[in-house]
Amino acid sequence: MIPAAPAFAARSVFAVAGALAAVLTALSGRYGYHRDELYFLVAGDHLAWGYVDQPPLTPLIARVSTELFGNTPMGLRVISTLASAATVIVVALLAREFGSGRPGQLVAAVCAAVSGFLPGVGHMVSTATYDLLAWMLIALFAVKLLRTDDRRWWLALGLTAGIALENKYLVVLPIAALLAALLIVGPRRVLRSWWLLAGIAIAGLVALPNVIWQFQHDWPQLTIAGGIAEDDGTENRIMFIPLQILQLAPILLPVWVAGFRRLWKLQWPRAVALAYPLLCIAVLAVGGKSYYALPLLYVLLAAGAEPTLAWFTRHRALAATALAFTAASSFIFTLPVLPTSAVDFVIPVNQEQGEQIGWQNLTTTVANAIPPAERATTTILAGNYGEAGALRRYGPAHNLPLAYSPHMSFADWEHPPATATGPVLLIQIERSPTLESNFPNCHLLTTVQNPVANEEDGTTLVRCDAPITPWPTLWPNLRRYY
């Protein structure tokens, strides 16, 4: 018989979650918006049931957060901070379900808080931020289902999965891995239930609005997924295993390995352990990114807390040193701890750090490149959604005209009108002869000099005359998904 779960270490776990939230809040205003956040801000101004590259939840959260707390990096990130604190709590609850007492739950919470991936995605607004919390909740409900054999947990699991599908379709992979694992190692009896069908129905009903939107727009997310696999698939496969270790934190490797072994020995949660390698196989098969499988490592981390506790007890000083080193290295590489002048040190490991720096500088460079007399008639065409989002956010302070972009959903929101017959300013990370062939008399004005060596450093500003083809006719040919 499976014993009841121990008491929850609420005070200790909430203290750890609160400490992480305090760190994220203190650092949330440093550097600036991330490229994706600038995109979410504009998407939040164009609320819909879907976008070409994502479901609607993250842009909606961005809109709510800025409406409540202000359109600043700190205001935008409040809900992400709360979601990350909640994720720490759910990891501790998972440890409790696996039989860990209060000390083991505290170990699980601390390991999650100092790991690299959780604070990294918690610092910013991203689909991965809320995806991680959703995966942890799904895992929690699945473990409760297996421990108690109460099939009604399928309803909670289905509702959470439906909400997660409104954030990212990736949640289908761990659920499929878990179902496959249940078929392989059992207990299969939990699959023979009307509650499972009810949970599937709830998930489908909640996710239906975005599915309809994707259907009405010819499934653009499949186009983007295909582009990711084609462009990055080989690199993703090569780096998959190293990044599984590095992105969580190398020192935590023994913890989640111990968690896998423990779940396998306990038998009743054996399917949860098997779900992780099955998920890895699926991600490798489709050429997906390494972080697609990382959330399940937090489940294994929770399971490994109890055996790790015994080691911690015997080696308190060494354990404290290891956790402090893990926290320091994780925070340096994932959070805006370093001064801007030192960020080039971490960009080779985590380029997301550099993606938060230089957007106001880009806007100022664009403003300086357009003579004041031409601003009312110039069309600004940004090459990607980060550039366009930055110019939408900071451009009004420089009296810049509205920036357009054919990238992702920006292509759907607005395009230059047919009456726009003035000069065109092309913003390109690298000059494209194909793009410039649509515009006569193109010449380089200047390049963007950013304080860090990020992707936008060296971006070219090219001035051209009005396009040969009217904008409404030309626009569909400029569209770029990935």
Sequence and secondary structure as in RCSB ss.txt:
>XXXX:A:sequence
MIPAAPAFAARSVFAVAGALAAVLTALSGRYGYHRDELYFLVAGDHLAWGYVDQPPLTPLIARVSTELFGNTPMG
LRVISTLASAATVIVVALLAREFGSGRPGQLVAAVCAAVSGFLPGVGHMVSTATYDLLAWMLIALFAVKLLRTDD
RRWWLALGLTAGIALENKYLVVLPIAALLAALLIVGPRRVLRSWWLLAGIAIAGLVALPNVIWQFQHDWPQLTIA
GGIAEDDGTENRIMFIPLQILQLAPILLPVWVAGFRRLWKLQWPRAVALAYPLLCIAVLAVGGKSYYALPLLYVL
LAAGAEPTLAWFTRHRALAATALAFTAASSFIFTLPVLPTSAVDFVIPVNQEQGEQIGWQNLTTTVANAIPPAER
ATTTILAGNYGEAGALRRYGPAHNLPLAYSPHMSFADWEHPPATATGPVLLIQIERSPTLESNFPNCHLLTTVQN
PVANEEDGTTLVRCDAPITPWPTLWPNLRRYY
>XXXX:A:secstr
         HHHHHHHHHHHHHHHHHHTTSS   HHHHHHHHHHTT  S BTTB SHHHHHHHHHHHHH SSHHH
HTHHHHHHHHHHHHHHHHHHHHTT  HHHHHHHHHHHHHSSHHHHHHSS  HHHHHHHHHHHHHHHHHHHHHH  
TTHHHHHHHHHHHHHTT GGGHHHHHHHHHHHHHHS GGGGSSHHHHHHHHHHHHHHHHHHHHHHHTT HHHHHH
HHHHHHHHHHHHHHHHHHHHHHH GGGHHHHHHHHHHHHHHSTTHHHHHHHHHHHHHHHHHT  GGGSHHHHHHH
HHHTHHHHHHHHHH HHHHHHHHHHHHHHHHHHHSS S GGGGGGTTTT TTTGGGSSHHHHHHHHHHHS GGGT
TT EEEESSHHHHHHHHHHGGGGT   EE  BTTHHHH    TT  S EEEEESS  HHHHTTSSS EEEEE   
SS STTTT EEEEE S SS HHHHHHHH B  
